[in-house]
Amino acid sequence: MTSAALPEYRAGDAERGIGRTSGRVPGNAGIWVGITCEFVEFLVLFAVYFVARAHFPQAFEDGAPRLSATAGVAITLLMVSSSFLIACSVATIRAGRRGRSIAFLVGGLVLALGYPLAKLLEIRWNLAQGIDGGSGIFFTVYYYLTFTHLVHGFWGILGILWVLGRHAIGAYSAQNHDGLEALASYWHATDIIWLVIFALCYVLP
C-alpha cells in the first residue's frame, strides 16, 4: 500500500494540527497487548505446521492442490481490500473528514463480512470433495489454522461494528480517534496473519 493511494490532507490541515500523529503508537496499549497475544498464538500454530510438515512432507505436498485456490484468493482479496478501506477511514478522520471516514469504514465492514461468507462456501466445497479434518494431517493443520483465524476475524468484525456505531454518533474526531486506530491496528494484524496462512496452505506446499 503506498501513501499516494490514501486520501490526501487538505491545505492547512497541518497548521491546524489535524492529522498529526506526533510519532506516537496508534491505538492504545490494550490493543497492542491483544495483538501481541494474537501473534504469539499463531507463532505456536505455525511452529506446529512446520513440525508436521517436516514429519509428513508427502501429505502436505499432496494435500495443498486439493484445496480451492479460488477460495483462498477470494478471501485474500477481501481481507486486503477491507484493510485498505479501514486505513482510508483512519486517514480521512485524521484530516477532519468525518463523513468520508464513516463511508470508508462501512465499505471495510461490507468487505470484512465477505470473509466468513467466503469461508463458509469454501468449507461446503471442501466437504463436497470429501475434505474434512480427518482427511490427513495436512487438512487437520489447515482447518485448525483457518478456523482459529476465522475466530479472530469474527472478533475483528464485531470491533468494526462497535467502532462504526461510535463513529456514527460523533465519538471520533481529527483530534481523538484512538478507538478507530486500535481497530485498524487489530484488523491489519489479522490481515497479515491470513497472508501467512494463505502462503503456507494454498501456495507453498
Protein Blocks (a to p, Z undefined) as FASTA:
>chain_A
ZZklpccddehklmnopoiaglpaehifklmmmmmmmmmmmmmmmmmmmmmmmmmmmlmm
mmmmmpcfklmmmmmmmmmmmmmmmmmmmmmmmnopaklmmmmmmmmmmmmmmmmmmmmm
mmmmmmmnopafknojklmmmmmmmmmmmmmmmmmmmmmmmmmmmmmnopacfklckkmm
mmmmmmmmmmmmmmmmmmmmmmmZZ
